[in-house]
Amino acid sequence: MIVLASIIFVLIYLYKNHLFVPLKIFNYFYLFISIVILTLGFFMDAFTIRLFLKLNDIKLTLKESVCLSGKFILAKYIPGKIGVIIGKAAFIYEKSPVSKYRSIEIVFVYQFLFLISAAILSIITLFEYLNIQSANLVYFLPLSIVLVVLFSFKKSQQMIRFVLGKITKRNFVETYSQKSILLVVVGTMICWLLWAFGFWVMAVSIGIAISIHAALLFPLAAIIGVIIIISPGGLGVREGVISAGLIFFGLAKTDSISLSVYSRLWFLFGEIIFFLLAILTPGISNKNRHEEWHRLSSGIHSTKK
């Protein structure tokens, strides 16, 4: 409710200053298709994290992975981005024989790879946005891919863990399989492509034509929104990046600001749908729910190594 109230106040402010055009849907079918594509992106996220966990000896059912992805999808607004990681880690901890620290770490690694895949896709738009010759992509795209591959090797991970161990005085032992890392990057890249394509279709549905480069502003804006930790869910930051980028690509200022705000409402609508789906999905049996309630009420937790 706080998020919606904030957006409403922003809309009123922009409208009074003639920077916002009220929504006018030209094609309801395209809008529906854009929401379907958006939802498919969320399902792809659930499938990818399930695969990542499975390849690292943590097994969840598909329904449980939908619950894992959807139940905490709105936590990035309140209490914040850290709340998403903690919520997902707690879910994994309850469902698998891993330590609390390991569950937090594996969610953090997945989120990191999620952003890496968005960064790789954003390179095309970023270089166009900064008016740098596209020929440089010949160097930067392979370089990004090579860095991901190098990170996927266990020896590389062990070196990173050794350094982190020296800094934090903790013993980092586990590594992640190369296959799981590469598949996560590919899977999450598909998520971002679906959302970028859905963003493009949504723009068409309200009569605003944008290019493919402009549509790829969506993952770029999301990355910057995550980096700005003080902004819950990237509110304001993501819209600012999208509107500035759209102006750069030749869109009128009013249309750019309007589309950036509509993209937030569109994505938030998809998040609410997936959240409700996760809540209603019987991914946790009644027996498991009873066991969880018993552990919470009695304060007894099973010992995990």
Secondary structure, 3 states (H helix, E strand, C coil): CHHHHHHHHHHHHHHHCCCCCCCCCCCHHHHHHHHHHHHHHHHHHHHHHHHHHHCCCCCCCHHHHHHHHHCCCCCCCCCCHHHHHHHHHHHHHHHCCCCHHHHHHHHHHHHHHHHHHHHHHHHHHHHHHCCCCHHHHHHHHHHHHHHHHHHHCHHHHHHHHHHHHHHHCCCCCCCCCHHHHHHHHHHHHHHHHHHHHHHHHHHHHCCCCCCHHHHCHHHHHHHHHHHCCCCHHHCCHHHHHHHHHHHHCCCCHHHHHHHHHHHHHHHHHHHHHHHHHHHHCCCCCHHHHHHHHHHHHHCCCCCCC
